[in-house]
Amino acid sequence: MLTQLKMDATADLRDVHALTFDIFGTAVDWRSGVAAEARRIGAANGVSGDWERLADAWRALYAPSMDRVRRGDLPWTNFDRLHRMSLDQVLHDLGIEFDLSAREELTLSWERLPAWPDAAPGLRGWRGASPSRPCRTAIDPAGGAGPIRRITLPALAFSGGLRHYKPDPEVYLGAASALGLEAHQVMMVAAHKGDLRAAQAAGCGRPSSSGRSKRDRAEARTCFLIHRRRPGTRLVDLAEKLGC
């Protein structure tokens, strides 16, 4: 099982010069955000529904919609359009009637997601790093920048135009390249184990000597797993662990 980095692992992380962050679920609360926007738009249009169920069903189509692009069933499509196409299916399956204008507005809910309480202070911590310990940040290089504006962060390195989705290795390698770094100098931060393991497979980081198993040791060195319901894994905790 992946665990948060231990304080005594800091010495093993001295060559980490940048962090790449997942957004949906890691920095922002997609479920409550989408449900709240659906509830608001529904009320404005006289439509009722199980909005949490809608959010879950919509998110469940996230990976399958990307796979359609990977297979060549669809041309390259950004997240906004993938979400828009998936929404039509979800509304049909749940029997919810929204007109075209409401559907377009609801699609933008993914750009207006509420940040987790620790997101802004945790991410701002990297900007205060000392000259001897530079810590740069790339935010979900395969996604959009809308949710980041919601967190009201300072200027961040952002790599767009990769024309790949996670967990494609091109995403992790492209983020490192955009920051002018080698993959082993970059650490991935996410709330999803698959994201972290894909970063490891792409060459992010080097194995640590700590951990309870060989797999844990490698993953602990490569990434930081955010357990949203477990203390000691907040973004501000990671900043402290890295000495930034």
C-alpha positions as a Markdown table, in Angstrom:
| # | Residue | x | y | z |
|---|---|---|---|---|
| 1 | Met | 0.0 | 0.0 | 0.0 |
| 2 | Leu | 1.3 | 3.5 | -0.8 |
| 3 | Thr | 2.0 | 5.7 | 2.2 |
| 4 | Gln | 3.0 | 9.3 | 2.7 |
| 5 | Leu | 6.6 | 10.2 | 2.8 |
| 6 | Lys | 8.3 | 10.0 | 6.1 |
| 7 | Met | 10.1 | 13.0 | 7.6 |
| 8 | Asp | 13.4 | 11.1 | 7.6 |
| 9 | Ala | 13.1 | 10.5 | 3.8 |
| 10 | Thr | 13.9 | 14.2 | 3.0 |
| 11 | Ala | 17.5 | 13.4 | 2.4 |
| 12 | Asp | 16.5 | 11.0 | -0.4 |
| 13 | Leu | 14.6 | 13.8 | -2.1 |
| 14 | Arg | 17.3 | 16.4 | -2.5 |
| 15 | Asp | 17.4 | 16.0 | -6.2 |
| 16 | Val | 13.6 | 16.7 | -6.6 |
| 17 | His | 13.4 | 20.1 | -8.3 |
| 18 | Ala | 9.8 | 20.1 | -9.4 |
| 19 | Leu | 6.4 | 18.7 | -8.5 |
| 20 | Thr | 3.7 | 17.8 | -10.9 |
| 21 | Phe | 0.1 | 17.8 | -9.5 |
| 22 | Asp | -3.0 | 16.1 | -10.5 |
| 23 | Ile | -6.1 | 18.3 | -10.1 |
| 24 | Phe | -9.4 | 16.5 | -10.1 |
| 25 | Gly | -9.7 | 15.0 | -6.6 |
| 26 | Thr | -6.2 | 16.0 | -5.5 |
| 27 | Ala | -6.4 | 19.8 | -5.5 |
| 28 | Val | -10.1 | 20.3 | -6.1 |
| 29 | Asp | -13.2 | 18.5 | -4.9 |
| 30 | Trp | -14.8 | 17.5 | -8.2 |
| 31 | Arg | -17.8 | 15.5 | -6.7 |
| 32 | Ser | -19.3 | 18.2 | -4.5 |
| 33 | Gly | -18.4 | 20.9 | -7.1 |
| 34 | Val | -20.2 | 19.2 | -10.0 |
| 35 | Ala | -23.1 | 18.3 | -7.8 |
| 36 | Ala | -23.5 | 21.8 | -6.5 |
| 37 | Glu | -23.4 | 23.3 | -10.0 |
| 38 | Ala | -25.9 | 20.8 | -11.3 |
| 39 | Arg | -28.2 | 21.6 | -8.4 |
| 40 | Arg | -28.0 | 25.3 | -9.0 |
| 41 | Ile | -28.6 | 25.0 | -12.8 |
| 42 | Gly | -31.4 | 22.5 | -12.2 |
| 43 | Ala | -33.1 | 24.9 | -9.8 |
| 44 | Ala | -32.8 | 27.7 | -12.2 |
| 45 | Asn | -34.4 | 25.6 | -14.9 |
| 46 | Gly | -37.1 | 23.9 | -12.8 |
| 47 | Val | -35.4 | 20.5 | -13.1 |
| 48 | Ser | -34.9 | 18.1 | -10.2 |
| 49 | Gly | -32.5 | 15.2 | -10.0 |
| 50 | Asp | -30.0 | 13.2 | -7.9 |
| 51 | Trp | -27.1 | 15.5 | -8.5 |
| 52 | Glu | -24.5 | 13.4 | -6.6 |
| 53 | Arg | -25.5 | 10.4 | -8.7 |
| 54 | Leu | -25.1 | 12.6 | -11.8 |
| 55 | Ala | -21.6 | 13.7 | -10.7 |
| 56 | Asp | -20.5 | 10.1 | -10.1 |
| 57 | Ala | -22.0 | 8.8 | -13.4 |
| 58 | Trp | -20.3 | 11.7 | -15.3 |
| 59 | Arg | -17.0 | 11.1 | -13.8 |
| 60 | Ala | -17.3 | 7.4 | -14.5 |
| 61 | Leu | -17.3 | 8.2 | -18.3 |
| 62 | Tyr | -14.0 | 10.2 | -17.9 |
| 63 | Ala | -11.6 | 7.4 | -18.7 |
| 64 | Pro | -13.8 | 5.7 | -21.3 |
| 65 | Ser | -14.1 | 9.0 | -23.3 |
| 66 | Met | -10.3 | 9.3 | -23.3 |
| 67 | Asp | -10.0 | 5.8 | -24.5 |
| 68 | Arg | -12.2 | 6.6 | -27.5 |
| 69 | Val | -9.5 | 9.2 | -28.6 |
| 70 | Arg | -6.7 | 6.7 | -28.0 |
| 71 | Arg | -8.4 | 4.1 | -30.2 |
| 72 | Gly | -8.9 | 6.6 | -33.0 |
| 73 | Asp | -12.7 | 6.6 | -32.6 |
| 74 | Leu | -12.5 | 10.4 | -32.0 |
| 75 | Pro | -9.9 | 12.9 | -33.1 |
| 76 | Trp | -7.9 | 14.7 | -30.4 |
| 77 | Thr | -10.5 | 16.3 | -28.1 |
| 78 | Asn | -9.9 | 18.5 | -25.1 |
| 79 | Phe | -11.4 | 17.8 | -21.7 |
| 80 | Asp | -14.2 | 20.3 | -22.0 |
| 81 | Arg | -15.6 | 18.7 | -25.2 |
| 82 | Leu | -15.1 | 15.2 | -23.8 |
| 83 | His | -17.1 | 16.2 | -20.7 |
| 84 | Arg | -19.8 | 17.8 | -22.9 |
| 85 | Met | -20.2 | 14.6 | -25.0 |
| 86 | Ser | -20.3 | 12.4 | -21.8 |
| 87 | Leu | -22.9 | 14.7 | -20.3 |
| 88 | Asp | -25.5 | 13.9 | -23.0 |
| 89 | Gln | -25.2 | 10.2 | -22.2 |
| 90 | Val | -25.5 | 10.8 | -18.5 |
| 91 | Leu | -28.5 | 13.0 | -18.7 |
| 92 | His | -30.2 | 10.4 | -21.0 |
| 93 | Asp | -29.4 | 7.5 | -18.7 |
| 94 | Leu | -30.7 | 9.4 | -15.6 |
| 95 | Gly | -33.8 | 10.8 | -17.4 |
| 96 | Ile | -32.9 | 14.5 | -16.8 |
| 97 | Glu | -33.9 | 17.1 | -19.3 |
| 98 | Phe | -31.6 | 20.1 | -19.8 |
| 99 | Asp | -31.7 | 22.3 | -22.8 |
| 100 | Leu | -28.5 | 23.0 | -24.8 |
| 101 | Ser | -27.7 | 26.2 | -23.0 |
| 102 | Ala | -28.0 | 24.5 | -19.6 |
| 103 | Arg | -25.8 | 21.6 | -20.8 |
| 104 | Glu | -23.1 | 24.0 | -21.9 |
| 105 | Glu | -23.2 | 25.8 | -18.6 |
| 106 | Leu | -23.1 | 22.6 | -16.7 |
| 107 | Thr | -20.1 | 21.4 | -18.7 |
| 108 | Leu | -18.2 | 24.5 | -17.4 |
| 109 | Ser | -18.7 | 23.2 | -13.8 |
| 110 | Trp | -15.4 | 21.3 | -14.3 |
| 111 | Glu | -13.7 | 24.7 | -14.6 |
| 112 | Arg | -15.3 | 26.0 | -11.4 |
| 113 | Leu | -14.5 | 23.3 | -8.9 |
| 114 | Pro | -13.9 | 24.2 | -5.2 |
| 115 | Ala | -10.4 | 23.7 | -3.9 |
| 116 | Trp | -9.7 | 21.5 | -0.9 |
| 117 | Pro | -8.8 | 23.7 | 2.1 |
| 118 | Asp | -5.1 | 22.8 | 2.0 |
| 119 | Ala | -4.7 | 23.3 | -1.7 |
| 120 | Ala | -3.9 | 27.0 | -2.0 |
| 121 | Pro | -1.6 | 27.2 | 1.1 |
| 122 | Gly | 0.1 | 24.0 | 0.2 |
| 123 | Leu | 0.8 | 24.9 | -3.5 |
| 124 | Arg | 1.9 | 28.5 | -2.6 |
| 125 | Gly | 4.5 | 27.0 | -0.3 |
| 126 | Trp | 6.7 | 26.0 | -3.3 |
| 127 | Arg | 7.0 | 29.7 | -4.4 |
| 128 | Gly | 8.7 | 30.5 | -1.0 |
| 129 | Ala | 11.5 | 28.0 | -1.5 |
| 130 | Ser | 15.0 | 29.2 | -0.9 |
| 131 | Pro | 17.4 | 29.8 | -3.9 |
| 132 | Ser | 19.3 | 26.7 | -2.7 |
| 133 | Arg | 16.2 | 24.6 | -2.8 |
| 134 | Pro | 14.1 | 25.6 | -5.9 |
| 135 | Cys | 10.8 | 23.9 | -6.1 |
| 136 | Arg | 8.9 | 24.5 | -9.3 |
| 137 | Thr | 5.4 | 23.3 | -10.0 |
| 138 | Ala | 3.5 | 22.0 | -13.0 |
| 139 | Ile | -0.3 | 21.5 | -12.7 |
| 140 | Asp | -1.9 | 18.5 | -14.5 |
| 141 | Pro | -0.2 | 19.2 | -17.8 |
| 142 | Ala | -2.8 | 17.2 | -19.8 |
| 143 | Gly | -5.7 | 19.2 | -18.4 |
| 144 | Gly | -7.0 | 22.7 | -18.4 |
| 145 | Ala | -6.1 | 25.7 | -16.2 |
| 146 | Gly | -9.6 | 26.6 | -15.1 |
| 147 | Pro | -9.6 | 24.8 | -11.7 |
| 148 | Ile | -6.3 | 26.5 | -10.9 |
| 149 | Arg | -7.7 | 29.9 | -11.2 |
| 150 | Arg | -10.3 | 28.8 | -8.7 |
| 151 | Ile | -7.6 | 28.1 | -6.2 |
| 152 | Thr | -6.2 | 31.6 | -6.8 |
| 153 | Leu | -2.6 | 30.5 | -7.1 |
| 154 | Pro | 0.4 | 32.6 | -8.1 |
| 155 | Ala | 2.0 | 32.0 | -11.5 |
| 156 | Leu | 2.7 | 28.3 | -12.2 |
| 157 | Ala | 4.5 | 26.4 | -14.8 |
| 158 | Phe | 1.9 | 24.8 | -17.1 |
| 159 | Ser | 2.5 | 22.5 | -20.0 |
| 160 | Gly | -0.3 | 22.4 | -22.6 |
| 161 | Gly | -0.5 | 21.1 | -26.1 |
| 162 | Leu | 0.8 | 17.6 | -25.3 |
| 163 | Arg | -2.2 | 16.0 | -27.0 |
| 164 | His | -2.1 | 13.1 | -24.6 |
| 165 | Tyr | -4.0 | 12.2 | -21.5 |
| 166 | Lys | -2.7 | 10.6 | -18.3 |
| 167 | Pro | -1.6 | 7.9 | -17.7 |
| 168 | Asp | 0.2 | 8.2 | -21.1 |
| 169 | Pro | 3.9 | 8.5 | -20.4 |
| 170 | Glu | 4.2 | 11.5 | -22.8 |
| 171 | Val | 2.3 | 13.5 | -20.2 |
| 172 | Tyr | 4.8 | 13.0 | -17.4 |
| 173 | Leu | 7.8 | 13.3 | -19.7 |
| 174 | Gly | 6.3 | 16.3 | -21.4 |
| 175 | Ala | 5.8 | 18.1 | -18.1 |
| 176 | Ala | 9.5 | 17.4 | -17.1 |
| 177 | Ser | 10.7 | 18.7 | -20.5 |
| 178 | Ala | 8.6 | 21.9 | -20.2 |
| 179 | Leu | 10.3 | 22.6 | -16.9 |
| 180 | Gly | 13.7 | 22.0 | -18.3 |
| 181 | Leu | 14.3 | 18.9 | -16.1 |
| 182 | Glu | 15.0 | 15.2 | -16.4 |
| 183 | Ala | 12.2 | 12.8 | -15.4 |
| 184 | His | 14.0 | 11.7 | -12.3 |
| 185 | Gln | 14.1 | 15.3 | -11.0 |
| 186 | Val | 10.3 | 15.4 | -10.9 |
| 187 | Met | 7.9 | 14.1 | -8.3 |
| 188 | Met | 4.2 | 13.4 | -9.0 |
| 189 | Val | 1.6 | 14.3 | -6.4 |
| 190 | Ala | -1.8 | 12.8 | -6.7 |
| 191 | Ala | -4.8 | 11.2 | -4.9 |
| 192 | His | -4.9 | 8.3 | -7.4 |
| 193 | Lys | -2.5 | 5.4 | -7.2 |
| 194 | Gly | -2.7 | 4.7 | -10.9 |
| 195 | Asp | -1.5 | 8.2 | -11.7 |
| 196 | Leu | 1.5 | 7.8 | -9.4 |
| 197 | Arg | 2.4 | 4.4 | -10.7 |
| 198 | Ala | 2.3 | 5.7 | -14.3 |
| 199 | Ala | 4.6 | 8.5 | -13.3 |
| 200 | Gln | 7.0 | 5.9 | -11.8 |
| 201 | Ala | 6.9 | 3.8 | -15.0 |
| 202 | Ala | 7.7 | 7.0 | -17.0 |
| 203 | Gly | 10.9 | 7.4 | -15.0 |
| 204 | Cys | 9.9 | 10.1 | -12.5 |
| 205 | Gly | 12.1 | 9.9 | -9.4 |
| 206 | Arg | 14.4 | 7.2 | -8.2 |
| 207 | Pro | 13.7 | 4.4 | -5.7 |
| 208 | Ser | 14.1 | 5.2 | -2.0 |
| 209 | Ser | 15.7 | 2.9 | 0.5 |
| 210 | Ser | 12.8 | 3.2 | 2.9 |
| 211 | Gly | 9.4 | 1.4 | 2.8 |
| 212 | Arg | 7.8 | -1.9 | 3.7 |
| 213 | Ser | 8.2 | -3.6 | 0.4 |
| 214 | Lys | 10.2 | -3.2 | -2.8 |
| 215 | Arg | 7.2 | -1.8 | -4.6 |
| 216 | Asp | 6.5 | 0.6 | -1.7 |
| 217 | Arg | 10.1 | 1.8 | -1.7 |
| 218 | Ala | 10.0 | 2.7 | -5.3 |
| 219 | Glu | 6.6 | 4.4 | -5.2 |
| 220 | Ala | 7.4 | 6.3 | -2.0 |
| 221 | Arg | 10.4 | 7.9 | -3.7 |
| 222 | Thr | 8.6 | 8.7 | -6.9 |
| 223 | Cys | 5.4 | 10.3 | -5.6 |
| 224 | Phe | 3.3 | 11.6 | -2.8 |
| 225 | Leu | -0.1 | 10.1 | -2.3 |
| 226 | Ile | -2.8 | 12.4 | -0.9 |
| 227 | His | -5.2 | 10.5 | 1.3 |
| 228 | Arg | -8.0 | 13.1 | 1.7 |
| 229 | Arg | -9.4 | 11.5 | 4.8 |
| 230 | Arg | -6.1 | 10.7 | 6.5 |
| 231 | Pro | -4.1 | 13.2 | 8.5 |
| 232 | Gly | -0.5 | 13.9 | 7.6 |
| 233 | Thr | -0.9 | 13.8 | 3.8 |
| 234 | Arg | -2.0 | 17.4 | 3.1 |
| 235 | Leu | -0.1 | 19.5 | 0.5 |
| 236 | Val | 1.2 | 21.7 | 3.3 |
| 237 | Asp | 2.7 | 18.6 | 5.0 |
| 238 | Leu | 4.5 | 17.7 | 1.7 |
| 239 | Ala | 6.1 | 21.2 | 1.6 |
| 240 | Glu | 7.4 | 20.6 | 5.1 |
| 241 | Lys | 8.7 | 17.2 | 4.3 |
| 242 | Leu | 10.7 | 18.5 | 1.3 |
| 243 | Gly | 12.0 | 21.5 | 3.3 |
| 244 | Cys | 10.4 | 24.1 | 1.0 |
